[in-house]
């Protein structure tokens, strides 16, 4: 959803997991940066989103997309966040999405 934040995703997540989707692609975090959300909170929220999907819909495959680039003034911060998110998603690495690397968080069933 365009213009969303990690907090907004957390607010609506039960609706998503209730439908047991086959896969969820998370492209989230860039708006949090503009909203001046602390990096630790961004990583904590994304980790919580992944955990809640795994708990509420265990068969759902989760793909975590790297945070997309924004203005040059955010480049260093985004690189740092993406490094931290790579650690969060330390499972199978999936590549080939146009906006940067994506990491599959849980293995295929």
N, C-alpha and C positions, 0 to 999 in steps of 0.2 A: 504494500500500500504506500503510495507516494507520500512523502512528508511525515512518515511515521518515525517513532523512536523506539528504543528497546523497552521502555516502560509501557508504551502503547501496545506493543506486541504481547508483553506479559499480561496485560489487562484482558486481552481477547483470546489468549492461548487455549483456554478450556473449550471454546467453540471449535477451534481447529482440531484438537486432539479427540474430541467427541465424535468426529467424522472419520477417524482412523485413516488419514490419507496414506497413500503408498509412499510418498516422499514429500519432504518439506525442504525448500531451498531458502536459506536465510541470507538475505542481502540487507544487512542492518548495521547501523552504527554511524553512518556518515551524518545523519541529521543530529544525532546526539552531540557530535563535535561542534556543530554550529550553535546548538543550544547550550554550549559550555558545560556539558556533563563531564565529570571527572573520568579519566581513563580507567581507573580501578572500577568505577561503577559500570562503565560500558562493558568491560570484560566480565564482571560479576553478573550483569543482566543477561548477557549472551550465554554464559555458562548455565544460568538458571533456565533460560528458554530451552536449551538443549536437554537439560535434565528433566524438565517438566514434560517435554515431548516424549522422551524415553519412558517416563513413568506413565503418562496418560495414554500413550499409543505405542506400545513397545515394538510393533511390527513396522512402524514408520521409519524409513531411511531419512537421515538428516544430512543435508549438505550445507556446510558453512562457507559462504562466499567471503572473500577478503573484502575489507572496507574499500569502497571506491574512492579514487582520488577526488579531491576538491580543489580549492584554490591553492596556489603554491605555498602560502603561509601555513597550511595544514600538513604539508608533505611529510615532514619529519615525524610529526605526531601519528599520522596514519601508518607510516612504516613501522613505528614502534608498536602500535596496536595490532597490526597484522602479524608481527612477530609473536606477540603474546597469544593471539588467536590461533596461530599455527600450533602452539603448544597445547591449547585447549582441544584442538582437533587433531590429536596425535595419531589417529588411526590412518587408514588408507588415504593417500593423497590422490585427488582427482584433479586433472588439469583440462584446459581447453575452453573454459568459459571466457568470453571476450573481455570482461572487466578485471581479470586477474585470477589468481589461483583460488580454487575452492577445495575444501577438505571434506571428505565424507567422514562423518563423526562415528557412525556405527556401521558394521559390516552388513553386507547383503544377507538376507535370510537364507 
